[in-house]
Amino acid sequence: MNLANKLTLLRMALIPVFIVFFYIDIAYWNYWAAGIFVIAALTDLFDGLLARKHNMVTNFGKLIDPIADKLLVCSALILLSAIGWIHPVFVIILVGREFVVSGLRAVAAAEGKVLAASNLGKAKTVVQIVAVVGVLLQDGFFKGWGIPFGLIMIWASVILSLVSCADYFIKNRGVLKDIF
């Protein structure tokens, strides 16, 4: 197993650690949880860079990397919704988009077709990560200015999710037409 895939597995292993810090009864639990979340999210950046730069791209990595990303972000969104820090409707939209796109990719793959991730989808993931951290830190630096940074980023991620989902369907309509 190469280093890129080990980083992806580390990201998955950090999810339960994130959950523990989310629920642990200590001062600044949310800062600890945010730190674990950031470390896990950074493994996504580094595993991709390593895989491409050192020709470590594997079928295992292609399969597990997007799953690890979705598990990390969706876990955080669901937990934040459970304590009332993010409205459940936002989480339904964000998680629902992941199911729709992943499902269509799986159907396409069964037909021997590959539906690549778009730059909009990648931007959506980055904005979701920033949004989760912003919400966990309760707007951190921006709090003194009265700017609801976390909420603004959640709205941005919802908009990007919807736009990237529509873009995904539009760009792949030929492939999808053959499937359906």
N, C-alpha and C positions, 0 to 999 in steps of 0.2 A: 504494500500500500504506500503510495507516495505522500509527500508532505501536504500537498494541496488537499487531498482527500482526508488526511488526518485533521487538518484545520476545520474542514466541514463537519467531521464527527465531533470535534471539540465544541463547535457551535451548538450542536445538538445536545451534547453533554452539559453545556452551560445553561440550558433551558430549565432543568430542575433546580439548579443553583439559583437562578434568577427568581424562580417561584418561591424558594425558601426565603430569600431576602425580601421578597414582596410581602410575605406573611409574618416574618419574624418580628417579635415585639422588642425592637431596639430603637434607640434614638437615631434619627436620620435614615430609617430603613429604606425610604424612597431614593435617597442618594446612593446607598449601597446597591439597591436593585438597578438603578440607572447605570451605575458603573459596570455591573456585570453585563447588563444589556449592551452597553457600548462595546465592551470587550468582545462579546459574542458577535455583534454586528461587524466589527472590524475584521473578524476572521473571514467574513464573506469577501471583503475587499482583497485581503491578502491571498486567500485561496485562488481567487480568479486571476490575480496578477501572476502568481507563481505558476499556475497551470498553463497559462498562455505563454509566458516568457520562457519557461523551461520545458515546453512541450510535454506537460504532464496531464493533458486532457484525457480523461478516461470515460468509458460508458457509465461506470459507477458514479463518477463525479457529476456527469450530466444528469443522472437520475437523482442523486441524493442532495446536491447543492440547492436546487429550487425547493425541495421538500424542507430542508433545514431552514431556509429563509422564511418560508411560510409558517413553519412551526414556531419559530422565534417571534415573528411579528404578530401572528394571530394569538399566541399565548399571552403576549403583553396586552394586546387590545382587549381580549376577553377579561383578563384580570382587572384592567383599569375600568372596564364597564361594570364589573361585579361590585366594585366599591363606589361606583357613581361618578368617577372622574371623566368618563367619556360616555356619551349617550349611546344606548344600545343600538339605535337605528344606524348610527355611523358604523358600528362594528359589523352589523348585518350586511351593510353595503360593501364594506372592505373585505370581509371574509367571503361573502357571496361572490364577489368578483373573482377571487382566487379559485373558488370551486368551479365557476363557469369556464374560466380560461384553462385551468388544469384539466377539466373534463374534456374540453374540445381538443386539447393537445393529445390527450390519451386516445381519443377516438381517431384523430388523424394519424397518430403513431401506429395504431392497429391496422391502418390502411397503408402503412409504409410512407407516410408523409410527415415531414418535420415542420412544425410551426415555430419559428424562431421568436425569441423575446425581442421586444422593440425597445428603443431608447426611451419612449414614454413609460413603458413598464418598469424599466430600470430607474427612471426618475421617480416614479411612484413609490418604489421601494425605499429609495433614499429619503423622500419626504416623510414616509411613514415612520422610518427609524428616527428622524429628527423630531417628528410629532410625539412619538412615544417618550423620548427623552425629555422633551419640553413639558409634557404632562406630568411625568414622574418628578421632575424638578420643580413642579408648580410654578413654571415660568421663569424660575431662577433669576438671571440678570435682568430680565424685562419686567419683573414684578414691581420694582420700584417706580417704573415708568407707567404702570397701569396698563401695559400691553399684554393681552391674553395670548402669549406666543404659542403655547401648546394647543389651544383651541383653534387659533388661526392655521396652524400647521395640520391639525386634524381635518379642518375644512378643505385645505389645499390637497391633502391626500385623498379625500373623498372625491373631489373634483377630478384630480389626476387619475384616480381609479376608474371613474366612469368614462373619462375621455380615452384613456389607454385601452379600456375594454372595447369601446366603439371602434377605435383605431385598429385594434386586433382583428375584429370582425371584418372591417372594410378591407384591410390589407390582405386578408386571407380568404376573401369571399370566393375566389376561384377554387381554392383547395376545399373549402367548406361545402361548396356547391357539389363537388364530386362526391363528397361523403354522404350528404343528405339527399 
